[in-house]
């Protein structure tokens, strides 16, 4: 990839130490979805099922492990 394609000039206070985030996001975008689906199924298997009123069944009631990140701390009652 050409240097111009990798550089981003959207921030006036550019800090060279903070350039790894966008590269990681782009690299993560190339990963196959099969790994994510496997991790998501593991979280559902290890967590408690949601109540009938919860529409999105892809999120366990209590998350264990690294994912999903949005679940907060990895403990349960």
C-alpha positions as CSV (number, residue, x, y, z in Angstrom):
1,X,0.0,0.0,0.0
2,X,1.3,3.4,-0.9
3,X,2.4,5.6,2.0
4,X,-0.3,8.2,1.0
5,X,-3.0,5.6,1.4
6,X,-1.9,4.7,5.0
7,X,-1.5,8.2,6.3
8,X,-4.4,10.2,7.7
9,X,-4.2,13.9,8.1
10,X,-7.6,14.5,9.8
11,X,-6.2,15.7,13.1
12,X,-4.2,18.9,13.4
13,X,-2.3,17.8,16.5
14,X,-0.9,14.6,15.1
15,X,0.8,12.3,17.6
16,X,3.0,9.6,16.0
17,X,2.7,7.4,19.1
18,X,-1.1,7.1,18.6
19,X,-1.2,5.8,15.0
20,X,-1.7,2.1,15.7
21,X,-5.4,2.3,16.4
22,X,-6.6,2.8,12.9
23,X,-4.2,0.3,11.5
24,X,-5.6,-2.3,14.0
25,X,-9.1,-1.5,13.0
26,X,-8.3,-2.0,9.3
27,X,-6.5,-5.3,10.0
28,X,-9.4,-6.5,12.1
29,X,-11.7,-5.9,9.1
30,X,-9.8,-8.5,7.1
31,X,-10.4,-11.2,9.7
32,X,-13.0,-13.9,8.7
33,X,-16.3,-13.7,10.5
34,X,-16.1,-17.4,11.5
35,X,-13.9,-16.7,14.5
36,X,-16.3,-14.0,15.7
37,X,-19.3,-16.3,15.3
38,X,-17.5,-19.1,17.2
39,X,-16.7,-16.7,20.1
40,X,-20.3,-15.4,20.1
41,X,-21.7,-18.9,20.3
42,X,-19.3,-19.7,23.1
43,X,-20.5,-16.7,25.0
44,X,-24.1,-17.7,24.5
45,X,-23.3,-21.3,25.7
46,X,-21.5,-20.1,28.8
47,X,-24.0,-17.3,29.7
48,X,-27.5,-17.5,30.9
49,X,-30.2,-17.2,28.3
50,X,-32.1,-13.9,28.1
51,X,-35.7,-13.6,29.1
52,X,-38.5,-13.9,26.6
53,X,-38.8,-10.1,26.5
54,X,-35.3,-9.6,25.2
55,X,-35.4,-9.3,21.4
56,X,-31.7,-9.6,20.6
57,X,-30.9,-13.2,21.6
58,X,-27.3,-12.8,20.5
59,X,-26.4,-11.2,23.8
60,X,-26.2,-13.5,26.9
61,X,-27.5,-12.2,30.2
62,X,-24.1,-12.7,31.9
63,X,-21.0,-12.5,29.8
64,X,-18.0,-14.6,30.7
65,X,-14.6,-14.3,28.9
66,X,-13.2,-11.6,26.7
67,X,-16.3,-11.0,24.6
68,X,-18.7,-9.2,24.3
69,X,-16.8,-6.1,25.3
70,X,-20.0,-4.1,25.9
71,X,-21.1,-6.3,28.8
72,X,-19.0,-4.6,31.5
73,X,-17.2,-6.6,34.1
74,X,-16.8,-10.3,33.7
75,X,-18.5,-11.3,36.9
76,X,-22.0,-12.6,37.7
77,X,-24.3,-12.4,40.7
